[in-house]
Amino acid sequence: RGSRMLAERGLVVEETATVLERLQAVERTYLAIFGVCGLAGVQWLYFLSIHRMSVGIALLIEYLGPLLVALWVRFVRKQDVRRRVWVALFLSVTGLTMIVGNGDANGVSKIGLLFASISAFTYAIYLLLAEHGAGKRDPISLLAYGFSFATIFWFVLASGLSSLRHGTSRLRMPRVM
């Protein structure tokens, strides 16, 4: 059973690699960052943060991503951001804060805050890259390529962690259950 799953994994990676080879190097780099940072990174860091703190506080911090995008547009791109965007961001953050309340202030760990903050940063990157990519290709292919790179990332990560866990350099399947 394990060897069959490993063979299937290999076929998925081989097919994905074949499709990704058709892309130009610049686009491949962009899609890799979009998939690994924007799709896989946001979720991974979110789950790492909620493992160490309450979901409400983690989400409050992660959903500061759109605020980071507005700040990026205003101060890095030097473009005006409409007043209604700032009002919407203020209302969103205020509403989330009111829902979360104090949360479990005693249960907030520094590493949880770090993971949630990095998750907000990767979420902002996801939003910016998605906006950029939507202008160059259709949303379905953008997500398909992004998820392909995210899959490769998870495959490499799972294989590496499995090797470390078992104290071997051989490729092994991580246990699901």
C-alpha positions, -999 to 999 in steps of 0.1 A, spaced: 0 0 0 28 24 9 47 18 -22 16 23 -44 9 57 -27 46 66 -32 43 57 -69 11 78 -72 28 107 -55 57 104 -79 33 104 -109 15 135 -97 49 153 -92 61 141 -126 29 153 -144 30 186 -125 67 191 -134 59 184 -171 32 210 -172 52 236 -153 82 232 -177 60 248 -204 59 281 -185 85 308 -190 110 312 -162 97 345 -150 61 333 -149 72 301 -132 89 321 -104 59 343 -100 35 313 -98 59 295 -74 58 324 -50 21 327 -54 15 290 -46 40 286 -18 37 319 -1 2 329 -10 -17 296 -9 3 272 12 20 298 35 -11 316 46 -28 284 56 2 268 73 10 299 93 -27 303 103 -28 268 116 5 272 135 -9 304 151 -43 289 162 -24 260 177 -8 285 201 -36 311 206 -73 316 202 -88 315 167 -104 349 171 -71 367 179 -53 348 152 -79 358 126 -79 394 138 -42 395 132 -43 376 99 -70 398 85 -48 428 88 -35 417 54 -58 440 35 -46 469 56 -10 460 47 -20 460 11 -35 495 14 -4 507 32 17 491 4 -3 509 -23 -1 542 -5 35 543 6 54 520 -18 35 524 -50 28 561 -41 -8 558 -53 -38 574 -36 -61 550 -17 -97 561 -17 -112 573 15 -139 547 14 -112 520 15 -97 534 47 -132 536 62 -140 500 52 -107 488 67 -113 507 99 -148 493 102 -136 458 94 -108 458 120 -131 475 145 -158 449 139 -133 420 143 -119 435 174 -154 439 189 -163 403 181 -130 390 195 -132 413 225 -104 407 249 -102 371 237 -80 350 258 -54 376 265 -35 353 289 -34 325 263 -15 346 237 19 333 231 47 352 215 53 325 189 16 325 181 17 362 176 47 358 153 30 331 132 -2 352 130 18 383 120 37 364 93 3 349 81 -10 385 77 21 394 57 17 363 35 -20 370 31 -11 405 18 14 390 -6 -14 366 -18 -37 395 -24 -11 415 -43 1 386 -64 -35 375 -72 -43 410 -84 -11 410 -106 -18 375 -119 -55 382 -127 -43 407 -152 -22 382 -171 -42 349 -169 -76 336 -161 -84 329 -124 -88 291 -129 -53 286 -144 -38 310 -119 -52 289 -90 -44 256 -108 -7 266 -112 -6 281 -77 -20 249 -62 5 229 -82 34 247 -67 17 245 -32 14 207 -38 51 204 -46 59 225 -15 38 202 7 53 171 -9 88 182 -3 80 194 33 62 162 42 90 141 28 117 161 46 98 161 79 91 123 75 128 117 70 138 138 100 111 120 121 124 86 112 161 95 113 167 85 77 173 102 44 150 77 26 118 91 13 90 77 34 53 84 35 41 103 66 13 85 85 -21 100 80 -37 85 110 
